Amino acid sequence: MTPAPIKPSVAVADLEKLDIRVGTIRQVCDVAGSKKLAQLIVSFGDHERSILAGVKKERPEPALLAGKQALFVVNLAPRKMAGLISEGMLLDIGYSDRIVPLLATPEVPVPDGSRAG
């Protein structure tokens, strides 16, 4: 596989605007009427969030994500999708490159809410 071209350069200040944190997926719920979205209930240590992610088409058993830590963008504006509010974005590896998607995870468990970067 040839990697996708690198996107245009951005300033470090732009990257620093993103708040990327580790969260533990506590629950994976089906989103009725959606062929790709699942609702992830994610713990960030001091609070939980509902984050919608297109994992139903990517994985044969999305429920197996429960209990796993992953990286999430947590400072995106809430967005209504399939009738539910999503309060962040899961950082997934591979889907855009047409390979089996994987979670972006820490090497070892860390406290929920730990910041990346």
LOKOLPA-176962 format. One record per atom (N, C-alpha, C, O): chain; atom name; x, y, z. Coordinates in pm, whole numbers. Layout:
BEGIN
{chain=A name=CA X=X Y=Y Z=Z}
...
***
This chain:
BEGIN
{chain=A name=N X=84 Y=-118 Z=0}
{chain=A name=CA X=0 Y=0 Z=0}
{chain=A name=C X=88 Y=124 Z=0}
{chain=A name=O X=186 Y=133 Z=75}
{chain=A name=N X=53 Y=217 Z=-83}
{chain=A name=CA X=122 Y=346 Z=-86}
{chain=A name=C X=47 Y=442 Z=5}
{chain=A name=O X=-74 Y=459 Z=-9}
{chain=A name=N X=118 Y=506 Z=100}
{chain=A name=CA X=48 Y=601 Z=189}
{chain=A name=C X=-13 Y=716 Z=111}
{chain=A name=O X=36 Y=754 Z=4}
{chain=A name=N X=-121 Y=770 Z=165}
{chain=A name=CA X=-185 Y=888 Z=105}
{chain=A name=C X=-88 Y=1005 Z=111}
{chain=A name=O X=-1 Y=1009 Z=198}
{chain=A name=N X=-103 Y=1100 Z=19}
{chain=A name=CA X=-17 Y=1219 Z=23}
{chain=A name=C X=-34 Y=1294 Z=155}
{chain=A name=O X=-142 Y=1293 Z=215}
{chain=A name=N X=72 Y=1359 Z=198}
{chain=A name=CA X=67 Y=1439 Z=320}
{chain=A name=C X=-13 Y=1566 Z=293}
{chain=A name=O X=4 Y=1631 Z=189}
{chain=A name=N X=-99 Y=1600 Z=387}
{chain=A name=CA X=-181 Y=1721 Z=374}
{chain=A name=C X=-93 Y=1845 Z=382}
{chain=A name=O X=22 Y=1837 Z=425}
{chain=A name=N X=-147 Y=1962 Z=341}
{chain=A name=CA X=-70 Y=2086 Z=349}
{chain=A name=C X=-25 Y=2117 Z=491}
{chain=A name=O X=-91 Y=2077 Z=588}
{chain=A name=N X=86 Y=2187 Z=504}
{chain=A name=CA X=141 Y=2225 Z=634}
{chain=A name=C X=45 Y=2315 Z=711}
{chain=A name=O X=-30 Y=2394 Z=653}
{chain=A name=N X=49 Y=2302 Z=843}
{chain=A name=CA X=-27 Y=2389 Z=932}
{chain=A name=C X=70 Y=2446 Z=1035}
{chain=A name=O X=175 Y=2389 Z=1061}
{chain=A name=N X=33 Y=2557 Z=1092}
{chain=A name=CA X=114 Y=2617 Z=1198}
{chain=A name=C X=98 Y=2538 Z=1327}
{chain=A name=O X=-9 Y=2483 Z=1353}
{chain=A name=N X=203 Y=2533 Z=1407}
{chain=A name=CA X=196 Y=2465 Z=1536}
{chain=A name=C X=82 Y=2523 Z=1620}
{chain=A name=O X=15 Y=2450 Z=1693}
{chain=A name=N X=60 Y=2652 Z=1610}
{chain=A name=CA X=-48 Y=2717 Z=1685}
{chain=A name=C X=-184 Y=2658 Z=1650}
{chain=A name=O X=-271 Y=2647 Z=1736}
{chain=A name=N X=-203 Y=2619 Z=1523}
{chain=A name=CA X=-330 Y=2557 Z=1482}
{chain=A name=C X=-345 Y=2419 Z=1546}
{chain=A name=O X=-453 Y=2384 Z=1593}
{chain=A name=N X=-238 Y=2342 Z=1547}
{chain=A name=CA X=-241 Y=2210 Z=1608}
{chain=A name=C X=-269 Y=2220 Z=1758}
{chain=A name=O X=-341 Y=2137 Z=1814}
{chain=A name=N X=-211 Y=2320 Z=1821}
{chain=A name=CA X=-229 Y=2337 Z=1966}
{chain=A name=C X=-372 Y=2373 Z=2004}
{chain=A name=O X=-408 Y=2365 Z=2121}
{chain=A name=N X=-454 Y=2411 Z=1908}
{chain=A name=CA X=-594 Y=2441 Z=1935}
{chain=A name=C X=-674 Y=2314 Z=1964}
{chain=A name=O X=-777 Y=2320 Z=2032}
{chain=A name=N X=-629 Y=2200 Z=1913}
{chain=A name=CA X=-700 Y=2075 Z=1935}
{chain=A name=C X=-673 Y=2022 Z=2075}
{chain=A name=O X=-559 Y=2022 Z=2121}
{chain=A name=N X=-778 Y=1978 Z=2142}
{chain=A name=CA X=-765 Y=1915 Z=2274}
{chain=A name=C X=-791 Y=1767 Z=2254}
{chain=A name=O X=-906 Y=1723 Z=2241}
{chain=A name=N X=-683 Y=1689 Z=2251}
{chain=A name=CA X=-692 Y=1545 Z=2228}
{chain=A name=C X=-663 Y=1476 Z=2360}
{chain=A name=O X=-560 Y=1499 Z=2423}
{chain=A name=N X=-757 Y=1391 Z=2401}
{chain=A name=CA X=-746 Y=1325 Z=2532}
{chain=A name=C X=-775 Y=1176 Z=2521}
{chain=A name=O X=-842 Y=1129 Z=2429}
{chain=A name=N X=-720 Y=1104 Z=2619}
{chain=A name=CA X=-748 Y=961 Z=2631}
{chain=A name=C X=-880 Y=945 Z=2705}
{chain=A name=O X=-905 Y=1010 Z=2806}
{chain=A name=N X=-963 Y=857 Z=2652}
{chain=A name=CA X=-1087 Y=822 Z=2719}
{chain=A name=C X=-1108 Y=673 Z=2713}
{chain=A name=O X=-1056 Y=606 Z=2623}
{chain=A name=N X=-1183 Y=620 Z=2808}
{chain=A name=CA X=-1218 Y=478 Z=2807}
{chain=A name=C X=-1361 Y=464 Z=2758}
{chain=A name=O X=-1453 Y=526 Z=2812}
{chain=A name=N X=-1378 Y=382 Z=2657}
{chain=A name=CA X=-1512 Y=356 Z=2602}
{chain=A name=C X=-1584 Y=265 Z=2702}
{chain=A name=O X=-1548 Y=149 Z=2719}
{chain=A name=N X=-1684 Y=320 Z=2767}
{chain=A name=CA X=-1759 Y=246 Z=2869}
{chain=A name=C X=-1872 Y=162 Z=2808}
{chain=A name=O X=-1905 Y=54 Z=2858}
{chain=A name=N X=-1931 Y=214 Z=2701}
{chain=A name=CA X=-2047 Y=147 Z=2643}
{chain=A name=C X=-2054 Y=180 Z=2495}
{chain=A name=O X=-2020 Y=290 Z=2453}
{chain=A name=N X=-2099 Y=83 Z=2416}
{chain=A name=CA X=-2121 Y=103 Z=2272}
{chain=A name=C X=-2268 Y=74 Z=2246}
{chain=A name=O X=-2314 Y=-38 Z=2269}
{chain=A name=N X=-2342 Y=175 Z=2199}
{chain=A name=CA X=-2486 Y=162 Z=2176}
{chain=A name=C X=-2516 Y=175 Z=2027}
{chain=A name=O X=-2451 Y=252 Z=1956}
{chain=A name=N X=-2613 Y=100 Z=1982}
{chain=A name=CA X=-2657 Y=110 Z=1844}
{chain=A name=C X=-2728 Y=244 Z=1823}
{chain=A name=O X=-2797 Y=293 Z=1912}
{chain=A name=N X=-2711 Y=301 Z=1706}
{chain=A name=CA X=-2786 Y=422 Z=1669}
{chain=A name=C X=-2891 Y=377 Z=1568}
{chain=A name=O X=-2859 Y=345 Z=1453}
{chain=A name=N X=-3015 Y=374 Z=1613}
{chain=A name=CA X=-3125 Y=326 Z=1529}
{chain=A name=C X=-3131 Y=406 Z=1399}
{chain=A name=O X=-3121 Y=529 Z=1400}
{chain=A name=N X=-3149 Y=335 Z=1290}
{chain=A name=CA X=-3164 Y=399 Z=1160}
{chain=A name=C X=-3034 Y=436 Z=1092}
{chain=A name=O X=-3036 Y=486 Z=979}
{chain=A name=N X=-2920 Y=412 Z=1157}
{chain=A name=CA X=-2791 Y=444 Z=1096}
{chain=A name=C X=-2718 Y=314 Z=1062}
{chain=A name=O X=-2708 Y=224 Z=1145}
{chain=A name=N X=-2666 Y=308 Z=941}
{chain=A name=CA X=-2591 Y=189 Z=898}
{chain=A name=C X=-2446 Y=194 Z=943}
{chain=A name=O X=-2378 Y=91 Z=944}
{chain=A name=N X=-2397 Y=313 Z=981}
{chain=A name=CA X=-2255 Y=321 Z=1018}
{chain=A name=C X=-2229 Y=373 Z=1159}
{chain=A name=O X=-2126 Y=339 Z=1217}
{chain=A name=N X=-2319 Y=454 Z=1215}
{chain=A name=CA X=-2291 Y=518 Z=1344}
{chain=A name=C X=-2324 Y=430 Z=1465}
{chain=A name=O X=-2425 Y=360 Z=1468}
{chain=A name=N X=-2236 Y=437 Z=1564}
{chain=A name=CA X=-2261 Y=381 Z=1696}
{chain=A name=C X=-2237 Y=494 Z=1796}
{chain=A name=O X=-2157 Y=584 Z=1771}
{chain=A name=N X=-2306 Y=488 Z=1908}
{chain=A name=CA X=-2289 Y=586 Z=2013}
{chain=A name=C X=-2191 Y=528 Z=2115}
{chain=A name=O X=-2216 Y=422 Z=2173}
{chain=A name=N X=-2080 Y=597 Z=2137}
{chain=A name=CA X=-1983 Y=557 Z=2237}
{chain=A name=C X=-2004 Y=642 Z=2360}
{chain=A name=O X=-2005 Y=765 Z=2352}
{chain=A name=N X=-2019 Y=578 Z=2474}
{chain=A name=CA X=-2023 Y=651 Z=2602}
{chain=A name=C X=-1880 Y=640 Z=2656}
{chain=A name=O X=-1832 Y=531 Z=2687}
{chain=A name=N X=-1814 Y=756 Z=2667}
{chain=A name=CA X=-1671 Y=759 Z=2695}
{chain=A name=C X=-1643 Y=833 Z=2825}
{chain=A name=O X=-1694 Y=943 Z=2848}
{chain=A name=N X=-1560 Y=771 Z=2911}
{chain=A name=CA X=-1518 Y=834 Z=3036}
{chain=A name=C X=-1391 Y=913 Z=3012}
{chain=A name=O X=-1295 Y=863 Z=2954}
{chain=A name=N X=-1391 Y=1039 Z=3059}
{chain=A name=CA X=-1272 Y=1123 Z=3055}
{chain=A name=C X=-1227 Y=1157 Z=3197}
{chain=A name=O X=-1169 Y=1263 Z=3221}
{chain=A name=N X=-1253 Y=1068 Z=3289}
{chain=A name=CA X=-1209 Y=1085 Z=3428}
{chain=A name=C X=-1308 Y=1160 Z=3513}
{chain=A name=O X=-1368 Y=1103 Z=3603}
{chain=A name=N X=-1325 Y=1288 Z=3484}
{chain=A name=CA X=-1416 Y=1370 Z=3565}
{chain=A name=C X=-1555 Y=1381 Z=3505}
{chain=A name=O X=-1645 Y=1441 Z=3566}
{chain=A name=N X=-1575 Y=1325 Z=3384}
{chain=A name=CA X=-1707 Y=1328 Z=3321}
{chain=A name=C X=-1713 Y=1224 Z=3208}
{chain=A name=O X=-1611 Y=1171 Z=3165}
{chain=A name=N X=-1834 Y=1198 Z=3163}
{chain=A name=CA X=-1854 Y=1111 Z=3047}
{chain=A name=C X=-1915 Y=1193 Z=2934}
{chain=A name=O X=-1981 Y=1294 Z=2956}
{chain=A name=N X=-1891 Y=1146 Z=2812}
{chain=A name=CA X=-1948 Y=1211 Z=2694}
{chain=A name=C X=-2005 Y=1106 Z=2601}
{chain=A name=O X=-1965 Y=990 Z=2602}
{chain=A name=N X=-2100 Y=1151 Z=2522}
{chain=A name=CA X=-2155 Y=1071 Z=2413}
{chain=A name=C X=-2084 Y=1113 Z=2285}
{chain=A name=O X=-2090 Y=1230 Z=2245}
{chain=A name=N X=-2018 Y=1018 Z=2221}
{chain=A name=CA X=-1946 Y=1047 Z=2097}
{chain=A name=C X=-1993 Y=948 Z=1991}
{chain=A name=O X=-1984 Y=827 Z=2009}
{chain=A name=N X=-2042 Y=1002 Z=1881}
{chain=A name=CA X=-2088 Y=917 Z=1771}
{chain=A name=C X=-1971 Y=890 Z=1678}
{chain=A name=O X=-1894 Y=981 Z=1644}
{chain=A name=N X=-1958 Y=764 Z=1638}
{chain=A name=CA X=-1847 Y=724 Z=1552}
{chain=A name=C X=-1897 Y=624 Z=1449}
{chain=A name=O X=-1982 Y=540 Z=1479}
{chain=A name=N X=-1843 Y=633 Z=1329}
{chain=A name=CA X=-1883 Y=543 Z=1220}
{chain=A name=C X=-1814 Y=409 Z=1228}
{chain=A name=O X=-1734 Y=375 Z=1140}
{chain=A name=N X=-1842 Y=333 Z=1332}
{chain=A name=CA X=-1772 Y=206 Z=1353}
{chain=A name=C X=-1852 Y=83 Z=1313}
{chain=A name=O X=-1797 Y=-27 Z=1308}
{chain=A name=N X=-1981 Y=98 Z=1285}
{chain=A name=CA X=-2062 Y=-20 Z=1255}
{chain=A name=C X=-2022 Y=-89 Z=1125}
{chain=A name=O X=-2024 Y=-212 Z=1116}
{chain=A name=N X=-1986 Y=-11 Z=1023}
{chain=A name=CA X=-1942 Y=-70 Z=896}
{chain=A name=C X=-1797 Y=-115 Z=902}
{chain=A name=O X=-1756 Y=-202 Z=826}
{chain=A name=N X=-1720 Y=-57 Z=992}
{chain=A name=CA X=-1576 Y=-83 Z=1000}
{chain=A name=C X=-1541 Y=-209 Z=1077}
{chain=A name=O X=-1439 Y=-272 Z=1050}
{chain=A name=N X=-1624 Y=-248 Z=1170}
{chain=A name=CA X=-1592 Y=-358 Z=1260}
{chain=A name=C X=-1708 Y=-455 Z=1267}
{chain=A name=O X=-1824 Y=-413 Z=1273}
{chain=A name=N X=-1680 Y=-586 Z=1267}
{chain=A name=CA X=-1790 Y=-683 Z=1274}
{chain=A name=C X=-1863 Y=-681 Z=1408}
{chain=A name=O X=-1983 Y=-710 Z=1413}
{chain=A name=N X=-1794 Y=-645 Z=1518}
{chain=A name=CA X=-1855 Y=-640 Z=1650}
{chain=A name=C X=-1813 Y=-512 Z=1723}
{chain=A name=O X=-1723 Y=-515 Z=1807}
{chain=A name=N X=-1878 Y=-400 Z=1692}
{chain=A name=CA X=-1841 Y=-274 Z=1758}
{chain=A name=C X=-1847 Y=-280 Z=1910}
{chain=A name=O X=-1773 Y=-207 Z=1977}
{chain=A name=N X=-1932 Y=-364 Z=1965}
{chain=A name=CA X=-1945 Y=-374 Z=2111}
{chain=A name=C X=-1814 Y=-415 Z=2177}
{chain=A name=O X=-1794 Y=-390 Z=2296}
{chain=A name=N X=-1723 Y=-477 Z=2101}
{chain=A name=CA X=-1594 Y=-519 Z=2157}
{chain=A name=C X=-1504 Y=-400 Z=2188}
{chain=A name=O X=-1399 Y=-417 Z=2250}
{chain=A name=N X=-1542 Y=-280 Z=2147}
{chain=A name=CA X=-1464 Y=-160 Z=2180}
{chain=A name=C X=-1483 Y=-119 Z=2327}
{chain=A name=O X=-1401 Y=-46 Z=2382}
{chain=A name=N X=-1590 Y=-166 Z=2390}
{chain=A name=CA X=-1617 Y=-132 Z=2530}
{chain=A name=C X=-1500 Y=-178 Z=2615}
{chain=A name=O X=-1452 Y=-291 Z=2602}
{chain=A name=N X=-1455 Y=-89 Z=2704}
{chain=A name=CA X=-1344 Y=-119 Z=2793}
{chain=A name=C X=-1209 Y=-76 Z=2739}
{chain=A name=O X=-1110 Y=-81 Z=2812}
{chain=A name=N X=-1202 Y=-34 Z=2614}
{chain=A name=CA X=-1075 Y=6 Z=2553}
{chain=A name=C X=-1052 Y=156 Z=2567}
{chain=A name=O X=-1147 Y=235 Z=2564}
{chain=A name=N X=-926 Y=194 Z=2581}
{chain=A name=CA X=-890 Y=334 Z=2579}
{chain=A name=C X=-857 Y=375 Z=2436}
{chain=A name=O X=-808 Y=295 Z=2357}
{chain=A name=N X=-884 Y=502 Z=2405}
{chain=A name=CA X=-854 Y=555 Z=2272}
{chain=A name=C X=-835 Y=705 Z=2284}
{chain=A name=O X=-861 Y=766 Z=2388}
{chain=A name=N X=-789 Y=765 Z=2174}
{chain=A name=CA X=-773 Y=910 Z=2167}
{chain=A name=C X=-897 Y=973 Z=2105}
{chain=A name=O X=-954 Y=921 Z=2008}
{chain=A name=N X=-939 Y=1086 Z=2163}
{chain=A name=CA X=-1057 Y=1158 Z=2117}
{chain=A name=C X=-1026 Y=1308 Z=2111}
{chain=A name=O X=-954 Y=1360 Z=2196}
{chain=A name=N X=-1082 Y=1376 Z=2012}
{chain=A name=CA X=-1080 Y=1522 Z=2010}
{chain=A name=C X=-1202 Y=1564 Z=2092}
{chain=A name=O X=-1315 Y=1527 Z=2061}
{chain=A name=N X=-1177 Y=1643 Z=2198}
{chain=A name=CA X=-1286 Y=1675 Z=2290}
{chain=A name=C X=-1332 Y=1820 Z=2284}
{chain=A name=O X=-1427 Y=1857 Z=2353}
{chain=A name=N X=-1267 Y=1903 Z=2203}
{chain=A name=CA X=-1310 Y=2043 Z=2200}
{chain=A name=C X=-1373 Y=2083 Z=2067}
{chain=A name=O X=-1367 Y=2200 Z=2027}
{chain=A name=N X=-1432 Y=1987 Z=1998}
{chain=A name=CA X=-1513 Y=2020 Z=1880}
{chain=A name=C X=-1650 Y=2067 Z=1928}
{chain=A name=O X=-1698 Y=2023 Z=2032}
{chain=A name=N X=-1712 Y=2154 Z=1852}
{chain=A name=CA X=-1848 Y=2195 Z=1886}
{chain=A name=C X=-1940 Y=2074 Z=1879}
{chain=A name=O X=-1927 Y=1993 Z=1788}
{chain=A name=N X=-2033 Y=2060 Z=1974}
{chain=A name=CA X=-2128 Y=1948 Z=1967}
{chain=A name=C X=-2200 Y=1949 Z=1833}
{chain=A name=O X=-2231 Y=2054 Z=1777}
{chain=A name=N X=-2226 Y=1829 Z=1783}
{chain=A name=CA X=-2285 Y=1816 Z=1650}
{chain=A name=C X=-2398 Y=1713 Z=1654}
{chain=A name=O X=-2381 Y=1603 Z=1706}
{chain=A name=N X=-2513 Y=1750 Z=1598}
{chain=A name=CA X=-2625 Y=1657 Z=1593}
{chain=A name=C X=-2610 Y=1565 Z=1472}
{chain=A name=O X=-2594 Y=1610 Z=1359}
{chain=A name=N X=-2615 Y=1435 Z=1499}
{chain=A name=CA X=-2602 Y=1333 Z=1395}
{chain=A name=C X=-2704 Y=1223 Z=1425}
{chain=A name=O X=-2712 Y=1174 Z=1537}
{chain=A name=N X=-2782 Y=1186 Z=1325}
{chain=A name=CA X=-2882 Y=1079 Z=1340}
{chain=A name=C X=-2971 Y=1101 Z=1462}
{chain=A name=O X=-3010 Y=1006 Z=1530}
{chain=A name=N X=-3002 Y=1228 Z=1489}
{chain=A name=CA X=-3092 Y=1261 Z=1599}
{chain=A name=C X=-3026 Y=1267 Z=1736}
{chain=A name=O X=-3094 Y=1296 Z=1835}
{chain=A name=N X=-2896 Y=1240 Z=1746}
{chain=A name=CA X=-2824 Y=1243 Z=1873}
{chain=A name=C X=-2713 Y=1348 Z=1866}
{chain=A name=O X=-2669 Y=1386 Z=1757}
{chain=A name=N X=-2670 Y=1395 Z=1982}
{chain=A name=CA X=-2560 Y=1492 Z=1988}
{chain=A name=C X=-2429 Y=1417 Z=2010}
{chain=A name=O X=-2418 Y=1334 Z=2100}
{chain=A name=N X=-2329 Y=1449 Z=1928}
{chain=A name=CA X=-2195 Y=1397 Z=1945}
{chain=A name=C X=-2109 Y=1506 Z=2007}
{chain=A name=O X=-2107 Y=1619 Z=1959}
{chain=A name=N X=-2037 Y=1470 Z=2114}
{chain=A name=CA X=-1958 Y=1567 Z=2189}
{chain=A name=C X=-1808 Y=1546 Z=2172}
{chain=A name=O X=-1731 Y=1563 Z=2267}
{chain=A name=N X=-1766 Y=1509 Z=2053}
{chain=A name=CA X=-1624 Y=1487 Z=2026}
{chain=A name=C X=-1606 Y=1399 Z=1904}
{chain=A name=O X=-1701 Y=1371 Z=1830}
{chain=A name=N X=-1481 Y=1355 Z=1884}
{chain=A name=CA X=-1451 Y=1270 Z=1769}
{chain=A name=C X=-1347 Y=1166 Z=1807}
{chain=A name=O X=-1244 Y=1198 Z=1868}
{chain=A name=N X=-1374 Y=1043 Z=1772}
{chain=A name=CA X=-1280 Y=933 Z=1790}
{chain=A name=C X=-1170 Y=945 Z=1686}
{chain=A name=O X=-1199 Y=964 Z=1568}
{chain=A name=N X=-1044 Y=933 Z=1729}
{chain=A name=CA X=-933 Y=927 Z=1634}
{chain=A name=C X=-908 Y=779 Z=1603}
{chain=A name=O X=-865 Y=702 Z=1688}
{chain=A name=N X=-937 Y=743 Z=1481}
{chain=A name=CA X=-927 Y=606 Z=1433}
{chain=A name=C X=-815 Y=601 Z=1329}
{chain=A name=O X=-791 Y=700 Z=1260}
{chain=A name=N X=-748 Y=491 Z=1317}
{chain=A name=CA X=-639 Y=476 Z=1221}
{chain=A name=C X=-682 Y=379 Z=1112}
{chain=A name=O X=-730 Y=269 Z=1141}
{chain=A name=N X=-666 Y=419 Z=986}
{chain=A name=CA X=-679 Y=324 Z=877}
{chain=A name=C X=-798 Y=336 Z=786}
{chain=A name=O X=-785 Y=307 Z=667}
{chain=A name=N X=-913 Y=378 Z=834}
{chain=A name=CA X=-1033 Y=375 Z=751}
{chain=A name=C X=-1016 Y=456 Z=623}
{chain=A name=O X=-1052 Y=410 Z=515}
{chain=A name=N X=-961 Y=576 Z=634}
{chain=A name=CA X=-942 Y=660 Z=515}
{chain=A name=C X=-846 Y=598 Z=415}
{chain=A name=O X=-849 Y=630 Z=296}
{chain=A name=N X=-760 Y=510 Z=463}
{chain=A name=CA X=-663 Y=443 Z=376}
{chain=A name=C X=-710 Y=305 Z=332}
{chain=A name=O X=-634 Y=229 Z=271}
{chain=A name=N X=-835 Y=275 Z=362}
{chain=A name=CA X=-896 Y=148 Z=321}
{chain=A name=C X=-826 Y=25 Z=379}
{chain=A name=O X=-815 Y=-79 Z=314}
{chain=A name=N X=-779 Y=39 Z=504}
{chain=A name=CA X=-728 Y=-77 Z=576}
{chain=A name=C X=-818 Y=-97 Z=697}
{chain=A name=O X=-892 Y=-7 Z=736}
{chain=A name=N X=-810 Y=-214 Z=757}
{chain=A name=CA X=-896 Y=-242 Z=872}
{chain=A name=C X=-866 Y=-140 Z=982}
{chain=A name=O X=-752 Y=-131 Z=1027}
{chain=A name=N X=-966 Y=-64 Z=1025}
{chain=A name=CA X=-944 Y=42 Z=1123}
{chain=A name=C X=-899 Y=-10 Z=1259}
{chain=A name=O X=-937 Y=-119 Z=1302}
{chain=A name=N X=-818 Y=71 Z=1325}
{chain=A name=CA X=-769 Y=43 Z=1459}
{chain=A name=C X=-786 Y=168 Z=1544}
{chain=A name=O X=-786 Y=280 Z=1492}
{chain=A name=N X=-799 Y=149 Z=1673}
{chain=A name=CA X=-803 Y=263 Z=1764}
{chain=A name=C X=-664 Y=320 Z=1783}
{chain=A name=O X=-566 Y=246 Z=1784}
{chain=A name=N X=-654 Y=451 Z=1797}
{chain=A name=CA X=-529 Y=515 Z=1839}
{chain=A name=C X=-529 Y=506 Z=1991}
{chain=A name=O X=-610 Y=571 Z=2058}
{chain=A name=N X=-439 Y=425 Z=2045}
{chain=A name=CA X=-441 Y=394 Z=2188}
{chain=A name=C X=-306 Y=423 Z=2253}
{chain=A name=O X=-203 Y=422 Z=2186}
{chain=A name=N X=-307 Y=449 Z=2386}
{chain=A name=CA X=-180 Y=461 Z=2456}
{chain=A name=C X=-113 Y=324 Z=2468}
{chain=A name=O X=-180 Y=222 Z=2464}
{chain=A name=N X=20 Y=323 Z=2482}
{chain=A name=CA X=95 Y=197 Z=2494}
{chain=A name=C X=56 Y=118 Z=2618}
{chain=A name=O X=49 Y=-5 Z=2614}
{chain=A name=N X=30 Y=189 Z=2726}
{chain=A name=CA X=-13 Y=127 Z=2850}
{chain=A name=C X=-131 Y=209 Z=2902}
{chain=A name=O X=-145 Y=326 Z=2865}
{chain=A name=N X=-216 Y=152 Z=2987}
{chain=A name=CA X=-328 Y=230 Z=3039}
{chain=A name=C X=-280 Y=356 Z=3111}
{chain=A name=O X=-181 Y=354 Z=3184}
{chain=A name=N X=-352 Y=464 Z=3089}
{chain=A name=CA X=-324 Y=593 Z=3153}
{chain=A name=C X=-455 Y=645 Z=3212}
{chain=A name=O X=-562 Y=596 Z=3175}
{chain=A name=N X=-449 Y=742 Z=3301}
{chain=A name=CA X=-574 Y=796 Z=3356}
{chain=A name=C X=-660 Y=858 Z=3246}
{chain=A name=O X=-610 Y=929 Z=3159}
{chain=A name=N X=-791 Y=831 Z=3251}
{chain=A name=CA X=-884 Y=893 Z=3157}
{chain=A name=C X=-871 Y=1045 Z=3170}
{chain=A name=O X=-860 Y=1099 Z=3280}
{chain=A name=N X=-874 Y=1112 Z=3055}
{chain=A name=CA X=-861 Y=1257 Z=3051}
{chain=A name=C X=-720 Y=1304 Z=3026}
{chain=A name=O X=-697 Y=1424 Z=3009}
{chain=A name=N X=-622 Y=1210 Z=3024}
{chain=A name=CA X=-483 Y=1250 Z=2996}
{chain=A name=C X=-476 Y=1312 Z=2858}
{chain=A name=O X=-538 Y=1262 Z=2763}
{chain=A name=N X=-401 Y=1420 Z=2846}
{chain=A name=CA X=-390 Y=1493 Z=2720}
{chain=A name=C X=-280 Y=1437 Z=2632}
{chain=A name=O X=-175 Y=1394 Z=2680}
{chain=A name=N X=-304 Y=1439 Z=2501}
{chain=A name=CA X=-202 Y=1404 Z=2401}
{chain=A name=C X=-131 Y=1532 Z=2360}
{chain=A name=O X=-189 Y=1641 Z=2362}
{chain=A name=N X=-7 Y=1518 Z=2322}
{chain=A name=CA X=66 Y=1633 Z=2269}
{chain=A name=C X=170 Y=1686 Z=2361}
{chain=A name=O X=239 Y=1783 Z=2327}
***
